[in-house]
Amino acid sequence: MPVVHLYATCWNDAFQLPWFFRHYDALVTRYVIFDDGSTDGSLDLLKGHPRVELRRFQRVHVDSFVLSELALFNHCWKESRGSGNEPPADWVVVCSLDEHLVHDDLSTYLERCRTSGVTVVPALGFQMFMPDFPGPDERLSETRTRGIPDHYDCKLCVFSPTAIDEINYEPGGHVAAPTGRVLAPASDELVLRHYQFLGIEFTARRFAHLRQGLGTVDRANGWGWHYDQSKEDLARQFAEYASRAIDVSVEPQKYAVPPEWWNRLSRR
């Protein structure tokens, strides 16, 4: 079984954490979670997990959450290269708490990638459609499988910390330009399911909350613009998604729309 370290940020995500851990616990050896001042019970959940290292998220760019997170995600994973008596991880995952990486057998797939010399594993992106708020005990990858292909959610979240020198994310992590020994699989099997839209009512409240965390630089650059959507905007978007959603558990590669920047990745 490969050694996998996962890095993510958290801000009042107590509702999200049970789904997140239920999805990743069978894979992840060590979680490093950077919290941005949660007040909703997230800290208790994080402290209660035996494999979580809880740290404080630092706004190194005081006027920008996006640039602060970008600075973090471009470098925090480098500690997984190992030091002293700590061996390196085989893989790091850099993601958001609402992003679930899906494969029929993810652990075996990553081990197969490692032994074949693969060092970066792009994930085909889908925006998941949920007309209602999921139950707390659901395993979303099994119970919520309808989504819309989204090239914007095609990300490079999984890579070898020892083979990659720099990951060079752009804001939001939607584009990466890794350097070092970069080799992707010949074909894409990994899927990223983005569980962001959890029913209209909840999503409207959540977006209003997340809007408060944006800084003046984020606003000026249009980062997080989707948090400004009204309930009416979301209702129209949900109606569109309902008409376009497919079951992404069946042949997702057939429907995925990889972004152009993936063409710069060397393939095995």
Summary of the structure (lengths in Angstrom):
residues: 268
radius of gyration: 17.8
end to end distance: 21.8
largest distance: 55.0
contacts: 816
relative contact order: 0.17
helix: 35%
strand: 25%
